[in-house]
Amino acid sequence: MVCYVDTSVLVALCVNEPKSENASRWYSKCEDKLVSSVWCVTEFASALGIKQRTGQITTEEAQITWQNFQRLCTNDLTLLSPDPEIFHNAALLTLDAATGLRAGDALHLTTALQANAKRMATLDELFARNAEQRKIALVVF
């Protein structure tokens, strides 16, 4: 089964956060095919930059975390490249104010839908609600 992994979970897997233990436990037992958008690479780097600027991690810790993230992407995660249709569909989601989605999350959701993901791993409640509304089951942390 295909499980779409949101950047929030990837960060929790690689950086010590409140949900890291739960995310690690899920990841170690997961038998699904894990996919995400290549957009997660930029989002992950942004999260590391923010954590450095706010003093949550050092530059050295960020570099080690980045290497671990790249290893995770290479070994266990299929990164999907959004095509123009995905960008268009993401734009339509963001135009619908009822979704509350920002551009990045809309891009993730439309990528998950195109990949026929049956599960979604995310720590973002708004994103999770939107996935459920589109019949994608949630991984509960």
Helices and strands as residue ranges (DSSP letters): E 2-5, H 7-14, H 20-29, E 33-37, H 39-53, H 59-76, E 78-80, H 84-95, G 97-99, H 103-114, E 119-121, H 125-133, E 137-138
